[in-house]
Amino acid sequence: MNFRVVGERELESFEWDKPWVLIQISSANDHLPIAKTMCCDRLKMCFLDLRKEGSIKQGCEERGLPVFNDEMAHQILTFFKYWKDAVDCVVVSCEVGISRSPAVAAALHEIDEEPEASRFYFEQYAPNPLVYQKLLHVQKSLAKI
């Protein structure tokens, strides 16, 4: 399985010659660019780039701002499980492609292959630790069921 991390600008010119899926993340329910050819499906997610639990997260939740949670992690994992044997690549995109999308890609790559697979993302990007850890935590709880 191939994984690609791209920002919104790179997504507009992204090309892949085999079937792929897109996990597209934004901070608000904005208009997101539509993916191109060979894209089989798209999961649109909306959550802020908060990096840890705590008072800021609680304050955002209280104001109704989207914060990454277990339900969102479950949506991503379900989407990935559904498509992983049918496509050649999972593309994960967020506004800049530095924090949220690398966190998702690192966790999915680790879940799909081996723990060492996520190292690349931590060397090349700054994955959001809240997103990364929550995806792994939810995956472990699902594996117990």
N, C-alpha and C positions, 0 to 999 in steps of 0.2 A: 504494500500500500504506500502510495506517495502522499505527502502532506506539503501544502504550500501556505505560507503566510503572506498576505498582501494587504496594503492599505487601500483605501477607496480609489485613489488615483491609479494605482497599479491594476486594480480590478478591471477598470475600463478597458485596458489593453491586454488583459490576461488571455492567453491562448493555451489550450491543451487539446491534443489530437485524439484523446480517448475519453470515454464517459467519465464525468466527475460530478461532484456535488459541492455545494457552497453553504457554509455557515457564515452568515453575515451579521455583524454586531454593530449597533449604533448606540448613542447615548440618549437618543430621543426617537420617537416614531417619525423620523423624517423620511423623505423620499430617498430610497436607496437605489443606486444604479442597478439595472437589470443585467444579469449575467448573459454571456454569449452562447455560442454553439457548443454542443456536446455536454452542456450542463443539464443533468438529469433532474435536479431538484434543488431547492434553496430553503434553508431554515433561517428566518429573520429573527434576531434576538435584539432586545433593547434593554441595556443596563449600563449604569455608570461605571467608570473605571476606578472604583474604590479598592484600595489595596489591602485593607484589613478590617476586621470586626471592630466595633467600638461605638463611641458616641456619635461620630460623623455618620456612620452607617445607620444607626438608629434614627438620627435626625432626618436623614434622607427618606427612610421608610415612613416616618411619621408625616412627612410632607407629600407622600405619594410618588416620590421619585423612584425610578427602577433600580433596584439593587440585586446583584446576582444572588440567587438562593437555590435551595435544594431542588425545587420544581424546575427551574431553568436548567440546572445540571442534568436532571433526569431527561428533559426534552432533548438536550444535545446528545446524551448517551443513547437514547432510543433512536434518534435520527441516524447516528453513526452505526449502531448495530444493524439497523434496517438496510443501509446502503453499503456497508463495508465489503461485502463479497460481490457486489454488482458493479462497482466503479473502480477506476484506476487511481483516482486522486480525490482527496478531501482538501478543498481550499477554504481557509478560514480568513475572513477579512474583518477589520475594524477601521475606524477612521484613519489612523496613522499606521497601524500594523506593527506596533512596538510592544504593547502590553497585553491587552485582552486576547487578541487573536493568537499570539504565540503561547499564551497560557492554555488556551483550548487545544491548540495543535500539540503542545508538549504532553498534555494529559492523555489525549487520544492516541498519540504515537506510543506512549508508554503502555497504555492499556492494550493496544493492538500488538505490540511486539515485545519489548523488554524494558526494564527500568533504565537502562543506559541510553535508550533512544531519546529521552527528553534532554539530555545534556546539551545537545546542539542548540536548542532554543534558549537555554540559559547562558550560553556563550555568545550568541549572536543578537539576542533581544533582551528585554527586561520584562519577562512574563509576570502578569498580575498574580501574586501569591494567593490571594483569596479565591480567585477563579480556579487556579490550578489545584489547590488543596481541596476545594469543595467538589470538584469533578472526581478526583481520586477517592475522596471519602464516600460520595454517593455511589460510585462504582463498587467499592468494597461492600457497602451495605446491600446493594442489589445482588452481588455474588453470593451472599449468605442466604438469600431467599430461594 
